[in-house]
Amino acid sequence: MDLLSKLTIKNLKLNKKRTIVTIIGIMLSVALITAVATMYSSAIKSLINYETYHQGHFHVAFHDVPLNEVNTIKNNRGIGEVYLTSNIGYANLPESKNDDKPYVFVKGFTSKALKNLSVKLIDGRLPQNEKEVLIPSHLKTNGRVVLNIGDSITLDIGKRFNDEEIELFQDNPFNLENNEELKDTQTKTYKIVGMIERPATNIESYTAPGYTFITFLNKDSLSNKVDVYAKYTKNGSRNYLSITSNILQIDENIFKNGFKHNFKESEEKEYDRYIEELEKAKYDFNINGYLLQLENNPLGDEAMGGLGVVVAIVCIIIVISSVFCIKNSFDISITEKIKQYGMLRSIGATKKQIKKNVFYEGTILGLIGIPLGILLGFVASYILVIISNLLMKDMFSDGLELVLSFSWVAVIIAILLGIITIYFSALRSANKAAKISPMDSIRNSADIKIKSKKMKSPPIIRKLFGIGGDISYKN
């Protein structure tokens, strides 16, 4: 360690109060930045949790996939996990008071699907075999059909067909004019073991004609076709359009351009090409686009993008404010060591060495202040999350809760902005220390040069406050 570095450490120890105050200033600056970045990261994580709670933890759903093709999807490198469901069929529900929903729609879920596809249990338990079933709460509130946990229900389950012998599904609303009929019916008896909230719209839309009853789906008794809900890997979710187009066996470029593009009237041909390509798709599919955007590009969302701009502005304000605050500590430090720097200059220390010495002092303070600031920022964020959840409990909708997310990106941003803050705080003081001549430094006269203009006071000061005010103003 050279002489200048030793002197810097010695001065920091001798001026403990000023050193501690400077470290506290750096801590507060970094803590504020950490807290702001962490709360933004927490907001994103909370929305991701909310989306998976209401829609299910999947990225893309492929419908009516032949059973022998499931492994092809599962083994794709971009897919992490798959959850399987199967449409068992429809049964008449004559007790229903809702004319648009005259059916029960029985759907089977594997154990993984029950845990990951937004099956929100209100009462009872999940089904454990194919003779147990869950009923939705809106069966009573919407259809005025009262069924209780523990009851047994016998259903004649079959397929829906209209008068043109076209099979109908949940995305085909009920219409009396279609003269619908259930065919290939089988009688099944189920025991009701639980009640759930209304299923997610990707399972039962608001126009669906059947109340969804969920039963257990044993992998050994899967039907010929299943719905595959795919959760992509981290890398796969970034390239989900490429992976999805590959699975659907359609043109990747047309699919990408069409999916991300808002077509204008002049681009009608491009739109037609996109629609034609979708019609060639191997399976029907549903992309959970909002979840994918939150996980990969939250700034692309209008709300989170706006919040991101606010966070950036707040961080800039914190940095600028902190620079002015911490700069004063460095200025005081330089003023106290002017004579010392003059003596060092007189025995051969260069401007570069003096400047380096000031930055060395900032580095030591930063190595102490930045880690403490990050820790303080996380503690503050933790407390803020708890308080926010308590105060806004009634304002949050069901399933939405602010969760704390410790993001490495937030930490890196806090460190970088902390370094920038210290650098700009020390920069002016370093230049000032390097420019002062040895004689001025030794005489300690560099800081008491006053220009005549600064000694003049406006006439209104003396008129309002008298001679005392005039002297105070000049002081």
Beta strands, then each sheet from edge to edge (+ up, - down):
strand 1: 60-66
strand 2: 79-92
strand 3: 103-109
strand 4: 121-124
strand 5: 132-136
strand 6: 152-161
strand 7: 167-168
strand 8: 181-196
strand 9: 210-216
strand 10: 225-232
strand 11: 284-287
sheet 1: 4+ 8- 5- 9+ 3+ 2- 10+ 1- 11+
sheet 2: 4+ 8- 6+ 7-
end
